[in-house]
Each structure stands twice: as C-alpha cells, then as structure tokens.
Amino acid sequence: MEKFPPPQIEHISRQQNFYTTSNWQAPWYRSRRFMTFSVVFLLSLLISQAYNFNRPAVFQSSATLLTVAKTAIDQFNIPDLQQSGANIEHVAIQKELLLGPSLLAKTAKKLQETENILLSSLEIRDTLDVRPVTDTNLVKMIAEGPAPNILPLLINTWIDVYLQESSVKSEASASSTQLIIKDELSSLRKKIEAKRVELNQFMVSSGITSAERVENPVLARINGLNESLNLASEEEVKAKARLDALQIAIRHSQNVAPEQDQRTISALETKAQELREKIAEMRQQFTDDYINLDPSKRFMPLELKKLESRLQKLRNQGQLVALSQAQQAYHAAKQSVQSIQDQIDELSQQASEFSSRFRQHESVQSELEGLETMYRETQEKLVKLDTKQAANYPQIQVVDRAYRPQKPNRPDYTRDAIIATAGSFLLALLSVFLAEFLTQKPPPPEAFTVPDIHIHTPPTQNTIPQPQHRNLMAQNRYALDAPLEKDFSTEQLRIVYQTSSLKGRQLLALLLTGLTLEEATLIELDDFDFPNHQLAITGATPRVITVPSIIHSLFEHSSPCPLWKNTPKATAKELAALLVCMANDAAIPDPEEFTAEAIRHSYIIYLLQQGLRLQDLEQILGHINPVTLSRYRIYSQPGSNLTPTEIDLLHPAIKNVG
C-alpha cells in the first residue's frame, strides 16, 4: 500500500484595494498643466515681442579709403597705392586724424554750409567710427544713426574735408623736401672732393701704383713665385715617385739600367739564350764526359758562364747609374722648391705690409664710391621732385563712397522674435515643472492583500522527475581555439613564387618545407646534401629533412647560398620585410598579412589534407607545442596514418614553375 505525503497549503496573493476613486477626468485643455503653460507662454511672449518691436532701428552707412605712409626723403618714390604693403602703425595714425576734433569741427562747418544740416562736433563724433581692415592699408569709415538720409551726406563730407587737408599738407611737405635735398647735395659734393684728395695722398705715400691689387710689384712678384713653387713642387713629387719606383724595382731584382745600356744588355741576353739552347741540344745528344773531352764543345758552357757574369755586372752597374740619376733629379727638384720657398718667405713681410696699406686704400676708395653713389641718388630724387607733382599722386584713394542704407543694420527683428518665442516656450515648460513639484500631493495609503488558500497533494514517488544527467566529459573538456593565422591558397602562393626574384624564391621554398624565419637565417651552404636531397636544419630543433630536387636546384648554383648571406647577419625581421615586398609585387590583398607564420600554416594544412598524422608533423617542422598541434585537428583527415615518406612533401605552388 502506497503512502502519500500530507497535503500542502499554497498561498496565492491577490491584491485588493479598498480605497476607490472616481473614474471621471477633466478634458486636457482644462487641465492645470495646460493652463499654467498657456498663461506663462502668452504673457512672456507678449512682453518680449513688445520690447523687441519697440526698439528703434539703427541704420549704417560706410565708405572705404586706401592710404599709404609717406616715404622718407632718402627713399623718395611716387606712392603706389595698389602695391604698398600693410602698415598698421600708419593706419592707426590716420584713424586718430580722422576722429580728431579739428577735422570733425571742419566737417560740421562744411555740412552746415553745403547741406544746411546743423550738427555739433560731439554729435558727429558719437555717430562716426573708423575701423581698419586687417592686414591691409584699408580703413572703413562708418556712420550709424536713426536717420538714413543724413548718414551718407555726413560720411562724404567727412571724406572731402580729409582729402583737402591731406592735399595741403602734401604740397607743403614737397616744398620742404626739395630744400632738404638741395642741402644734402651741397654737403655731399664737399665731402666727395675732400675724400678724393685724401685718396690720392694715401696712394703716393703708400707706394700704390694701381687700384688693382695684382698689378702692384710686390704682389705680382709673389704671385709669380707661387706659380713657380707649384711647378717645382710637382717636379719634386714626380722625381720622388720615379726614385721610389726605381728602388722597388731593384728590390724585386728587375732589370734597371740607363737607356744606353739597355741595348747592350738585351743583345747579351739574346746571345746567352742562344748558348743555353745549343748546350741543351748538345746534352740531349752527348754525355757530359764526351762534351768535356771534345774541345769544340767544351768551350760553350765556359762561354755561357762568362756571358752571364758580364750580364750581371752590366745590370749592377745599370742599377747604380739609374739610382744615382733618380736621386740627383729628386734632390735637384727638392732644392728648387726650397729656394723658391725662401724667396717667398723673404717677400711675405713686405706683402703683408703692402696688403695692410692696400686694405686701407680700398676702404678709403669704398667710402668715396659710397659718397658718389649717394650723390647720384640724391640728384635723381631732386629730378623726380622737379618733374613729378606730389599732388597728382595722392597718398589717399577713395575706394568706395557712402550710399543711403536700404534696411536697418540693427536690431534683427525676425531673429530676435524667434529667440523670444523659443525662450517663452522654455519658460512655460519650466513653470509647469515647478508648479507640479511645488504642489505635489502625498501618495495614497498602501493596499493590503487577502490571500487565497489552495490545498493540493504532491506527486508520488513514481511521478517525481528524475534529475538530468550531465555529461561530465563535456563539462571538463577544454575548448581549443582554431588557428588564427591566415592561410593562402595554392594559386596565391604560386603567383608570389613566379613574380619573385631568386632570393624571394629561396625564402618561400624554405618556408614551404616547414622552416621558420629564424631557422632560415641560420642556413649555410654546408647544410645542403645535394646528392642525397637532404637539408640539415640547426637552431632550437635540429633535424634533417628530405628536400625535393626542385628546391635543391634553387640553392645548388647560388652564390652566396642562400642569397641573403650577402648581408652580414641577416635577421628574421629583414626576411619578414622581404615577404611583405614579395606579396605587394604580386598584388596580393593585405600584403602585410603575408607572414612566415601564415605560409607555414598553409604548408601544414597541405600536409594534413594528404593524410599525414598530427604526431608526425614534428619530423618535418620540428618541435610544435602540443596545444598548438591540437588546434590543427580540424584539418586532419579521419583515421590519418600516413608517414612523411608516404606523402608528397613538395607544395603544389612550386611544382611546374620555371
């Protein structure tokens, strides 16, 4: 008989609110929030717009002047208003003159006489303003006020008075300038005459015969000696070279003799050579004993010894004669150089004194030339002043006169009306927020709940759900990331291989046999076993791998081997940069991703797809971290059991490539 557990009580909460309110609500347009917003918005808008449109309109009229500073007396030129550079100081001075009390009083007087407009100097000063244009010689003359018809008349009258005043000052300045220049000419003429007398006296007392330095006797003599010294020095160098060459030839037992002895020595050498040939032929036919018994043949070796002795004596005598002649020539050239140098030293003091006097002469002459130049320039200025009238070339130009303004300059009623409307709207929103915050009511009392009670019977043991079994193997299994390197297709690798130089092909071939960049930098010619098609790899994981003949042919006739050995201590960083250049030349996308790790990764995938066991990768590529090795399980074929000798180790990118 089954036993059931006692019944259980379940409480189900149901909230009941005993505080009831009415469901009626007022229309939105009669709500307190809308009423507050409307009152504040309309009141603020009315006040702001009334202030905005009740402001008086201010009109503005303007004119533009171009003005340049007067040139100094020693820099007199007719002013060019179009090419004159900006003069900030001059523009500031003109601003003060334009707003000066004297000019404004004359403007008020002329305005009253011509236009019958009565304005005081103070009223005109408050109306007018002068504003320089940045980095130019332009000044903007501005008048602001409520009467648009009077403003242009005021500015144009102001300009006319200013131009009239400037013209009077310019004429007075031109007259005074002429007097100043004439005084300068008279003073310069006297100074020039005195300087010429001083120059002539100095030349006579210093023994200077010519204004040209090289034409004076002392310097001319020194220049001639310097040229002779250069020639003698060249002869000394040549004589020393001949002597050294002769001594070297004697030490090496070379034939050295005077030209007249060379013919005799050559004839004797020819005769000695003929005797040697005859003796050699005779010894081939007869024995030494027979030769010694035959008087006709016995004298030939004795004659050869006498001839060789004479040759040696002539050579020794020729060497002594040639050496003596070379030494005499060298000592003669050396003595000539020393003699010329002594003469130059004797004249150096005289030349130094003369140079000092000549520099003084040049200084006086330069002062005279400067005075004469100033005199000519001053004469040109006076001619310009006589032929040109400064009044015809004013230093002020009216660029633009004033006109009647068509609309007020300020205020901008439309812009300010929009700003006032937006401000009123924001003020109304703020007022609603403040009203709600200040009149907020306390919350109603919390509702209480009456629980419903349900009695139910729990399920029997047969109905209790069984716990879910968890896969402990799956829970404790470590997830291994897939390789992150980018792998390149066979076609991409083939394109890079075809477009690369021999150095690039060597590097790519080594990487496609499983080497790292560090191992590639250590490869030497002795590591290749060309007959057996093997390569010994040194480094962190030494090993010997089988290399296909195609790859071996890249290195067999290479000098140096490999080609990057022509750079001392080639680094892995340099080879990595070479890979990027190769990928760029082959138009591979993202050439910076064409790295040794990515190429090695592509080669590993090629090996595994042929059925190579993961554990046999180390025989080809060296030590691989087990974690890294496990990541390549996704490329391994199920049930792979082939060894390195049973698969093709040559990557397809290198096959059938010329």
Phi and psi in degrees as a GROMACS rama.xvg file:
@    title "Ramachandran Plot"
@    xaxis  label "Phi"
@    yaxis  label "Psi"
@TYPE xy
-78.9046  142.761  GLU-2
-102.97  129.73  LYS-3
-100.542  143.658  PHE-4
-70.9754  157.506  PRO-5
-64.5551  154.147  PRO-6
-61.6513  151.981  PRO-7
-116.294  150.573  GLN-8
-103.611  130.185  ILE-9
-115.696  126.971  GLU-10
-96.9052  121.018  HIS-11
-111.645  111.817  ILE-12
-75.7918  137.801  SER-13
-135.815  118.431  ARG-14
-82.323  131.568  GLN-15
-128.042  126.14  GLN-16
-102.561  117.072  ASN-17
-90.8026  -1.56205  PHE-18
-100.126  108.037  TYR-19
-104.863  145.71  THR-20
-125.432  166.484  THR-21
-76.2791  147.413  SER-22
-87.9787  -0.129674  ASN-23
-80.2812  136.647  TRP-24
-131.319  146.389  GLN-25
-76.1385  157.587  ALA-26
-62.1716  155.609  PRO-27
-63.1281  -36.3384  TRP-28
-72.8734  -8.94898  TYR-29
-108.569  10.6457  ARG-30
-74.3976  157.692  SER-31
-66.4702  -37.9979  ARG-32
-62.8444  -45.5946  ARG-33
-65.4367  -39.7928  PHE-34
-64.222  -42.8679  MET-35
-63.587  -45.0685  THR-36
-60.4536  -44.6313  PHE-37
-65.8124  -44.3564  SER-38
-64.0505  -48.1138  VAL-39
-65.8177  -41.7528  VAL-40
-63.8764  -48.3342  PHE-41
-66.663  -40.2751  LEU-42
-65.7007  -45.9806  LEU-43
-64.5093  -41.1395  SER-44
-64.1043  -41.2344  LEU-45
-63.7359  -45.4683  LEU-46
-66.2599  -47.0311  ILE-47
-65.9316  -40.1428  SER-48
-71.4717  -34.102  GLN-49
-63.8212  -43.1021  ALA-50
-64.4272  -39.1691  TYR-51
-63.6315  -50.9708  ASN-52
-83.1997  -9.64919  PHE-53
-89.0971  -4.60705  ASN-54
-72.8204  139.671  ARG-55
-72.678  146.47  PRO-56
-77.7522  138.409  ALA-57
-115.917  120.151  VAL-58
-96.0861  157.462  PHE-59
-137.091  133.374  GLN-60
-127.915  146.413  SER-61
-145.2  158.088  SER-62
-138.82  160.471  ALA-63
-125.691  132.858  THR-64
-118.754  145.206  LEU-65
-114.081  123.692  LEU-66
-133.76  144.648  THR-67
-127.54  154.712  VAL-68
-76.1184  149.407  ALA-69
-68.8058  141.699  LYS-70
-79.6693  155.927  THR-71
-70.4452  166.701  ALA-72
-62.7404  -40.5511  ILE-73
-81.2986  3.04677  ASP-74
-131.425  35.0953  GLN-75
-67.0343  128.558  PHE-76
-150.438  155.548  ASN-77
-70.3388  126.292  ILE-78
-64.6341  135.516  PRO-79
-107.36  102.718  ASP-80
-67.7295  -25.9565  LEU-81
-80.7217  -25.4224  GLN-82
-111.621  0.0714706  GLN-83
-69.1666  138.24  SER-84
-77.0071  164.683  GLY-85
-66.8455  132.729  ALA-86
-127.082  94.3681  ASN-87
-63.686  -39.4133  ILE-88
-64.0165  -43.4728  GLU-89
-64.1614  -42.0729  HIS-90
-62.6516  -39.5711  VAL-91
-64.1183  -37.895  ALA-92
-64.9809  -42.4593  ILE-93
-64.0066  -33.3298  GLN-94
-62.4088  -43.0654  LYS-95
-66.4179  -37.4557  GLU-96
-66.0737  -42.2744  LEU-97
-63.333  -34.5694  LEU-98
-98.065  11.852  LEU-99
-70.5989  150.741  GLY-100
-59.9867  -37.0969  PRO-101
-63.8259  -48.2859  SER-102
-65.7537  -38.385  LEU-103
-67.903  -35.8823  LEU-104
-66.0055  -41.7672  ALA-105
-66.5708  -34.8861  LYS-106
-64.3807  -43.5107  THR-107
-62.9223  -39.2979  ALA-108
-66.7278  -45.3707  LYS-109
-67.8717  -34.1299  LYS-110
-65.0081  -36.9739  LEU-111
-71.1778  -36.8918  GLN-112
-74.573  -39.5447  GLU-113
-91.3656  -40.6123  THR-114
-110.312  -2.21252  GLU-115
56.4901  39.8766  ASN-116
-110.991  122.379  ILE-117
-99.5186  109.274  LEU-118
-137.35  141.026  LEU-119
-83.7574  165.734  SER-120
-62.3098  -37.0836  SER-121
-66.701  -40.2192  LEU-122
-65.1497  -40.6644  GLU-123
-65.7268  -40.0326  ILE-124
-62.4193  -37.873  ARG-125
-71.7745  -23.4344  ASP-126
-87.1989  -33.9085  THR-127
-95.072  156.736  LEU-128
-154.582  150.482  ASP-129
-122.164  125.586  VAL-130
-126.097  114.24  ARG-131
-67.5827  143.462  PRO-132
-86.4636  128.437  VAL-133
-57.5264  134.434  THR-134
61.1802  25.6342  ASP-135
-139.525  173.33  THR-136
-95.4554  16.9401  ASN-137
-85.8668  141.291  LEU-138
-125.656  138.063  VAL-139
-104.506  120.994  LYS-140
-98.4588  118.674  MET-141
-121.753  140.107  ILE-142
-129.375  131.734  ALA-143
-126.902  138.805  GLU-144
178.116  175.54  GLY-145
-81.5209  -11.1899  PRO-146
-105.986  100.604  ALA-147
-68.9882  -22.1044  PRO-148
-78.1206  -28.6735  ASN-149
-84.2461  -29.8731  ILE-150
-58.1665  -50.4587  LEU-151
-64.8739  -35.0523  PRO-152
-63.0919  -39.9168  LEU-153
-64.7615  -45.1617  LEU-154
-67.8902  -44.2925  ILE-155
-65.5685  -38.704  ASN-156
-64.2132  -40.7967  THR-157
-58.3495  -43.5173  TRP-158
-65.1521  -44.6071  ILE-159
-61.0697  -43.0112  ASP-160
-63.385  -41.1181  VAL-161
-64.8467  -42.1188  TYR-162
-65.3607  -40.2001  LEU-163
-63.9027  -41.9803  GLN-164
-65.0358  -40.9446  GLU-165
-65.6499  -36.8838  SER-166
-65.525  -42.0517  SER-167
-62.9463  -44.4118  VAL-168
-64.6789  -36.1763  LYS-169
-66.8685  -41.1758  SER-170
-64.7123  -42.8502  GLU-171
-64.3575  -37.7237  ALA-172
-67.4239  -36.3517  SER-173
-64.9464  -40.7068  ALA-174
-65.0416  -44.8403  SER-175
-66.4648  -31.8935  SER-176
-66.1086  -40.49  THR-177
-61.9448  -42.3364  GLN-178
-62.6657  -41.8367  LEU-179
-64.1477  -41.4496  ILE-180
-67.7142  -38.7987  ILE-181
-64.0346  -38.4997  LYS-182
-63.9842  -39.1882  ASP-183
-63.9877  -40.0954  GLU-184
-62.9115  -43.3616  LEU-185
-63.0291  -43.1832  SER-186
-65.6459  -40.8782  SER-187
-66.5207  -36.9257  LEU-188
-62.0681  -41.6053  ARG-189
-66.6352  -42.3179  LYS-190
-64.3327  -35.9401  LYS-191
-67.445  -43.5013  ILE-192
-63.2201  -42.4275  GLU-193
-64.8027  -38.242  ALA-194
-69.166  -34.411  LYS-195
-66.3517  -42.3766  ARG-196
-61.4271  -42.6193  VAL-197
-62.3262  -39.718  GLU-198
-66.981  -43.0329  LEU-199
-64.6927  -43.3113  ASN-200
-62.7019  -38.8467  GLN-201
-66.907  -38.518  PHE-202
-65.5459  -39.483  MET-203
-67.7646  -43.6613  VAL-204
-71.7242  -26.5883  SER-205
-95.6201  -4.1702  SER-206
72.8149  28.7142  GLY-207
-91.1986  118.186  ILE-208
-96.6913  -17.0366  THR-209
-145.368  152.143  SER-210
-74.8395  -14.5832  ALA-211
-92.0072  131.131  GLU-212
-61.6524  -44.4243  ARG-213
-71.6179  -16.9161  VAL-214
-84.827  -5.58958  GLU-215
-81.7876  146.188  ASN-216
-58.0142  -47.8635  PRO-217
-61.8524  -49.5496  VAL-218
-68.0544  -34.7755  LEU-219
-63.9962  -41.1727  ALA-220
-63.3906  -43.1794  ARG-221
-64.9281  -40.6507  ILE-222
-61.1223  -41.0186  ASN-223
-64.6421  -42.0083  GLY-224
-64.7055  -36.8624  LEU-225
-63.6128  -40.2944  ASN-226
-64.8736  -42.042  GLU-227
-64.0786  -37.9285  SER-228
-63.7525  -39.0544  LEU-229
-62.84  -43.4107  ASN-230
-66.4427  -41.8823  LEU-231
-65.8952  -36.5934  ALA-232
-64.6172  -39.0115  SER-233
-63.4466  -42.3453  GLU-234
-64.2588  -37.3499  GLU-235
-63.6259  -43.5972  GLU-236
-62.8743  -42.7357  VAL-237
-65.4976  -41.4018  LYS-238
-64.1593  -40.9727  ALA-239
-64.3354  -38.8445  LYS-240
-64.8031  -41.6272  ALA-241
-64.8554  -40.1485  ARG-242
-63.6863  -44.4596  LEU-243
-63.3642  -42.2358  ASP-244
-63.4679  -39.0339  ALA-245
-65.8598  -41.6716  LEU-246
-65.3031  -39.9953  GLN-247
-64.0383  -40.8018  ILE-248
-64.9018  -38.6336  ALA-249
-65.5617  -41.201  ILE-250
-63.8787  -28.7664  ARG-251
-94.6234  14.5841  HIS-252
59.525  35.8814  SER-253
-87.7909  156.732  GLN-254
-71.6823  114.59  ASN-255
-128.924  120.102  VAL-256
-159.567  159.396  ALA-257
-62.2818  160.004  PRO-258
-61.9993  -35.5323  GLU-259
-69.2157  -25.5101  GLN-260
-87.8493  -14.3803  ASP-261
-65.5385  -35.7774  GLN-262
-66.9725  -43.7983  ARG-263
-61.5881  -45.1519  THR-264
-62.7895  -42.2128  ILE-265
-62.7077  -40.8901  SER-266
-65.7775  -42.6974  ALA-267
-65.1936  -38.8816  LEU-268
-64.3616  -38.6238  GLU-269
-64.2382  -43.7072  THR-270
-64.7273  -40.0793  LYS-271
-64.8612  -37.3804  ALA-272
-66.9151  -37.1276  GLN-273
-65.5772  -40.6049  GLU-274
-63.159  -40.4167  LEU-275
-62.394  -40.345  ARG-276
-67.3334  -40.3742  GLU-277
-65.1443  -43.2128  LYS-278
-63.0217  -39.6541  ILE-279
-63.7923  -40.9248  ALA-280
-66.5918  -39.1394  GLU-281
-65.4537  -39.8224  MET-282
-71.8755  -22.0935  ARG-283
-73.6336  -27.1582  GLN-284
-94.284  -33.5925  GLN-285
-126.788  158.908  PHE-286
-84.5068  166.483  THR-287
-65.4073  -35.036  ASP-288
-64.883  -42.1796  ASP-289
-65.1498  -39.4616  TYR-290
-63.6253  -41.2123  ILE-291
-68.3725  -26.6452  ASN-292
-83.119  -25.5597  LEU-293
-89.7749  115.47  ASP-294
-64.2386  -30.2819  PRO-295
-72.0175  -19.4613  SER-296
-107.842  -21.5687  LYS-297
-69.846  -27.5508  ARG-298
-74.8709  -20.1205  PHE-299
-64.0596  -45.9864  MET-300
-63.3796  -35.301  PRO-301
-67.1736  -38.6695  LEU-302
-64.4778  -37.1285  GLU-303
-65.1839  -40.6936  LEU-304
-64.9177  -41.6405  LYS-305
-62.6326  -40.8553  LYS-306
-65.3202  -41.7269  LEU-307
-66.8431  -37.546  GLU-308
-63.7504  -41.4542  SER-309
-65.5954  -40.0881  ARG-310
-60.1867  -45.2815  LEU-311
-62.8729  -38.1837  GLN-312
-66.9323  -41.7331  LYS-313
-64.1885  -39.5302  LEU-314
-63.2599  -44.4901  ARG-315
-63.2435  -43.0454  ASN-316
-64.5685  -38.8997  GLN-317
-64.7069  -40.1087  GLY-318
-62.3582  -42.7987  GLN-319
-64.8706  -41.5531  LEU-320
-66.8144  -46.3729  VAL-321
-63.7193  -41.7829  ALA-322
-64.8109  -39.6916  LEU-323
-65.1756  -42.2477  SER-324
-63.3197  -42.4413  GLN-325
-65.2686  -40.9733  ALA-326
-64.7864  -42.2686  GLN-327
-62.4547  -40.9897  GLN-328
-64.634  -40.6485  ALA-329
-65.9384  -45.082  TYR-330
-65.9712  -34.5305  HIS-331
-65.8232  -44.2773  ALA-332
-64.6267  -41.0066  ALA-333
-63.5784  -40.3423  LYS-334
-66.5314  -36.929  GLN-335
-63.5606  -43.1735  SER-336
-61.1159  -44.604  VAL-337
-64.7729  -38.7283  GLN-338
-64.1668  -45.6609  SER-339
-64.807  -39.8654  ILE-340
-63.0995  -37.4412  GLN-341
-64.0828  -40.7338  ASP-342
-64.4629  -39.7268  GLN-343
-64.5562  -41.0297  ILE-344
-61.9383  -37.1556  ASP-345
-65.3141  -35.9403  GLU-346
-87.1577  -8.98969  LEU-347
-63.2027  -42.59  SER-348
-63.0439  -44.3106  GLN-349
-62.6627  -39.9289  GLN-350
-65.8006  -37.9871  ALA-351
-63.5818  -44.6093  SER-352
-64.3774  -41.7301  GLU-353
-64.9635  -40.5475  PHE-354
-62.1197  -39.8068  SER-355
-62.2641  -44.7975  SER-356
-66.8385  -36.4889  ARG-357
-68.9434  -34.1212  PHE-358
-64.8035  -39.9418  ARG-359
-62.57  -40.384  GLN-360
-61.7381  -42.8193  HIS-361
-64.8861  -38.56  GLU-362
-61.9673  -45.7301  SER-363
-63.733  -41.7351  VAL-364
-64.3789  -38.2868  GLN-365
-64.6604  -39.4776  SER-366
-63.0979  -40.4191  GLU-367
-63.5275  -43.5215  LEU-368
-63.6038  -38.0389  GLU-369
-64.0114  -41.7653  GLY-370
-64.611  -40.3889  LEU-371
-65.5788  -37.7577  GLU-372
-64.7257  -44.5816  THR-373
-61.0734  -37.391  MET-374
-65.0251  -44.0603  TYR-375
-64.7484  -42.9169  ARG-376
-63.882  -40.0327  GLU-377
-66.1989  -37.8652  THR-378
-62.0794  -40.5727  GLN-379
-63.4547  -39.4966  GLU-380
-62.9425  -41.0798  LYS-381
-65.1953  -39.1705  LEU-382
-63.2904  -41.5787  VAL-383
-63.2202  -41.7971  LYS-384
-64.6094  -35.2498  LEU-385
-72.9421  -34.8811  ASP-386
-92.4462  -23.0731  THR-387
-110.802  136.271  LYS-388
-99.2382  123.429  GLN-389
-60.9086  -26.5532  ALA-390
-66.4047  -27.032  ALA-391
-79.6643  -10.795  ASN-392
-126.403  73.7187  TYR-393
-66.2653  154.361  PRO-394
-92.3352  5.25467  GLN-395
-130.608  136.122  ILE-396
-133.893  131.635  GLN-397
-83.3751  110.052  VAL-398
-78.5092  -41.4487  VAL-399
-153.674  125.073  ASP-400
-86.0991  170.119  ARG-401
-82.4811  147.483  ALA-402
-130.954  162.856  TYR-403
-69.2295  126.287  ARG-404
-69.15  143.947  PRO-405
-91.5371  -25.7552  GLN-406
-143.247  159.371  LYS-407
-64.1546  147.69  PRO-408
-79.593  -34.6338  ASN-409
-158.763  156.606  ARG-410
-82.5122  168.199  PRO-411
-91.6934  96.6521  ASP-412
-63.9684  -38.787  TYR-413
-66.8321  -46.6274  THR-414
-62.398  -45.1319  ARG-415
-67.5824  -31.4972  ASP-416
-65.6867  -39.9122  ALA-417
-65.8427  -41.98  ILE-418
-62.8305  -40.7532  ILE-419
-64.6135  -39.7187  ALA-420
-64.8357  -45.8594  THR-421
-63.0769  -41.6122  ALA-422
-63.3559  -40.1464  GLY-423
-63.8361  -38.8125  SER-424
-64.0461  -45.6578  PHE-425
-64.9894  -38.5222  LEU-426
-63.9731  -38.3251  LEU-427
-65.1094  -42.6177  ALA-428
-62.2626  -41.1878  LEU-429
-64.831  -37.3608  LEU-430
-64.7704  -40.5447  SER-431
-61.5289  -44.1232  VAL-432
-61.6428  -43.919  PHE-433
-66.3816  -39.0939  LEU-434
-63.8286  -42.2087  ALA-435
-66.3304  -39.0652  GLU-436
-67.8183  -39.8206  PHE-437
-78.4087  -24.935  LEU-438
-107.246  20.6557  THR-439
-66.9916  132.595  GLN-440
-92.2043  153.846  LYS-441
-67.1788  152.637  PRO-442
-69.421  152.062  PRO-443
-68.8464  161.043  PRO-444
-60.1171  148.141  PRO-445
-67.7495  143.767  GLU-446
-78.8056  149.138  ALA-447
-110.484  160.82  PHE-448
-116.26  147.511  THR-449
-112.418  115.619  VAL-450
-76.997  145.416  PRO-451
-95.2771  140.138  ASP-452
-111.569  125.89  ILE-453
-120.558  136.627  HIS-454
-107.726  128.983  ILE-455
-141.028  159.843  HIS-456
-100.537  129.101  THR-457
-68.7053  159.077  PRO-458
-68.4908  157.789  PRO-459
-76.9322  175.998  THR-460
-63.8097  -31.0265  GLN-461
-70.2837  -20.9073  ASN-462
-99.4132  -4.0857  THR-463
-66.4528  127.677  ILE-464
-67.2713  140.183  PRO-465
-75.1261  143.252  GLN-466
-64.7101  147.325  PRO-467
-75.3385  133.845  GLN-468
-81.8596  132.12  HIS-469
-99.816  144.378  ARG-470
-83.2029  100.17  ASN-471
-65.836  -31.8905  LEU-472
-63.437  -41.7433  MET-473
-68.8068  -33.4924  ALA-474
-68.4434  -38.9824  GLN-475
-93.0318  -1.51701  ASN-476
-75.1202  135.204  ARG-477
-87.074  132.356  TYR-478
-81.0647  129.465  ALA-479
-108.656  126.473  LEU-480
-69.5375  148.045  ASP-481
-73.1459  157.442  ALA-482
-57.6898  141.34  PRO-483
-93.2189  -14.2893  LEU-484
-69.3124  149.455  GLU-485
-83.9727  132.709  LYS-486
-101.709  144.517  ASP-487
-105.091  144.245  PHE-488
-71.0904  162.635  SER-489
-60.9321  -37.6846  THR-490
-65.885  -40.7295  GLU-491
-63.3092  -44.8266  GLN-492
-64.9331  -36.5274  LEU-493
-66.1355  -40.2235  ARG-494
-63.2954  -43.4747  ILE-495
-63.0767  -41.8886  VAL-496
-64.6567  -41.123  TYR-497
-69.4982  -36.7587  GLN-498
-87.1624  -1.08766  THR-499
-91.731  160.497  SER-500
-76.0259  178.789  SER-501
-62.5353  -38.6576  LEU-502
-62.1616  -44.121  LYS-503
-64.7006  -38.9646  GLY-504
-65.3781  -39.3  ARG-505
-60.7651  -45.4701  GLN-506
-65.162  -45.948  LEU-507
-64.6106  -37.564  LEU-508
-64.2867  -41.8913  ALA-509
-64.2935  -40.8561  LEU-510
-66.6266  -31.5825  LEU-511
-85.2805  9.69234  LEU-512
-113.285  7.55787  THR-513
101.777  4.53856  GLY-514
-80.8768  153.706  LEU-515
-94.0368  169.036  THR-516
-62.2235  -39.1865  LEU-517
-63.0652  -40.3671  GLU-518
-69.0866  -33.801  GLU-519
-65.8214  -33.8323  ALA-520
-69.3186  -20.7708  THR-521
-93.4449  -6.51121  LEU-522
-65.5186  134.048  ILE-523
-124.573  168.267  GLU-524
-63.7099  -35.3026  LEU-525
-68.2989  -16.0117  ASP-526
-75.7512  -14.8156  ASP-527
-90.4937  131.8  PHE-528
-110.077  83.5148  ASP-529
-61.5026  -41.5808  PHE-530
-61.105  -38.9232  PRO-531
-95.4899  3.14411  ASN-532
55.0825  50.7867  HIS-533
-130.357  157.293  GLN-534
-135.463  125.391  LEU-535
-91.6007  122.62  ALA-536
-105.896  126.755  ILE-537
-103.329  174.065  THR-538
122.568  -148.204  GLY-539
-67.1632  -36.0392  ALA-540
-127.321  84.1452  THR-541
-63.5303  140.672  PRO-542
-164.819  166.57  ARG-543
-122.476  124.371  VAL-544
-120.668  158.648  ILE-545
-87.6122  129.749  THR-546
-116.927  127.781  VAL-547
-59.9228  156.188  PRO-548
-64.3992  -30.0674  SER-549
-61.1782  -42.1012  ILE-550
-72.359  -39.5482  ILE-551
-59.832  -33.4791  HIS-552
-67.3712  -22.5287  SER-553
-68.32  -28.6575  LEU-554
-106.89  -15.7092  PHE-555
-63.7126  -37.9109  GLU-556
-113.755  21.4386  HIS-557
-86.482  138.291  SER-558
-139.767  113.995  SER-559
-73.1263  172.899  PRO-560
-124.735  116.848  CYS-561
-72.3046  174.931  PRO-562
-67.1044  -24.1194  LEU-563
-75.6784  -0.0483158  TRP-564
-74.2227  -11.0553  LYS-565
-71.0298  -13.3075  ASN-566
-100.448  121.368  THR-567
-59.1995  129.164  PRO-568
53.3584  58.9602  LYS-569
-62.13  132.288  ALA-570
-101.568  162.566  THR-571
-63.0009  -31.2865  ALA-572
-64.5188  -39.6757  LYS-573
-67.4745  -40.0981  GLU-574
-67.4671  -35.2545  LEU-575
-63.8808  -39.0036  ALA-576
-65.6948  -35.1058  ALA-577
-62.7662  -37.8239  LEU-578
-62.7604  -41.5973  LEU-579
-62.8948  -41.1681  VAL-580
-64.006  -40.5292  CYS-581
-62.3357  -44.7737  MET-582
-64.5465  -38.3567  ALA-583
-65.4331  -43.0345  ASN-584
-64.9875  -29.6869  ASP-585
-87.6784  4.78052  ALA-586
60.76  36.6519  ALA-587
-78.2378  131.051  ILE-588
-60.6403  143.191  PRO-589
51.4357  65.5003  ASP-590
-61.2276  -23.8945  PRO-591
-67.4397  -16.2977  GLU-592
-85.2531  -5.47061  GLU-593
-81.9166  79.5464  PHE-594
-109.051  166.684  THR-595
-63.8521  -36.0855  ALA-596
-64.8034  -40.0893  GLU-597
-67.1783  -38.9106  ALA-598
-66.8412  -43.1067  ILE-599
-61.7454  -39.6968  ARG-600
-62.129  -42.8309  HIS-601
-63.5545  -37.3113  SER-602
-68.8369  -38.5891  TYR-603
-61.9031  -43.3125  ILE-604
-61.1648  -40.0076  ILE-605
-62.8521  -41.4716  TYR-606
-66.635  -43.9452  LEU-607
-68.4031  -34.4433  LEU-608
-69.3586  -15.4644  GLN-609
-84.3698  -8.79899  GLN-610
106.544  14.0892  GLY-611
-71.466  139.664  LEU-612
-69.3659  145.105  ARG-613
-59.1164  -39.4259  LEU-614
-69.3054  -20.1199  GLN-615
-86.8103  -2.35741  ASP-616
-62.189  -32.7964  LEU-617
-67.1522  -24.1546  GLU-618
-65.6533  -27.2235  GLN-619
-100.375  -42.8918  ILE-620
-102.707  -1.71399  LEU-621
83.5976  -169.265  GLY-622
-63.2006  132.149  HIS-623
-125.913  133.185  ILE-624
-58.2383  132.762  ASN-625
-55.5217  -37.0144  PRO-626
-64.6705  -44.1602  VAL-627
-64.192  -40.4066  THR-628
-62.4717  -38.2011  LEU-629
-68.0316  -22.5782  SER-630
-68.9464  -22.2099  ARG-631
-86.6069  7.20427  TYR-632
-64.714  -23.7304  ARG-633
-71.3797  -18.2454  ILE-634
-97.6599  -9.21741  TYR-635
-79.0337  141.688  SER-636
-76.4173  139.39  GLN-637
-58.1067  131.054  PRO-638
71.4882  25.7085  GLY-639
-67.0203  129.863  SER-640
-144.548  23.0055  ASN-641
-85.7856  148.361  LEU-642
-98.136  168.984  THR-643
-59.5801  -27.2987  PRO-644
-77.7827  -14.1419  THR-645
-98.6532  0.222687  GLU-646
-121.371  168.866  ILE-647
-88.3535  113.63  ASP-648
-82.0761  -15.1536  LEU-649
-83.3249  122.285  LEU-650
-68.1671  141.298  HIS-651
-60.7923  -21.8328  PRO-652
-65.4803  -22.7013  ALA-653
-99.1715  -16.5389  ILE-654
-69.4873  142.569  LYS-655
55.4412  37.3094  ASN-656
-114.653  127.847  VAL-657
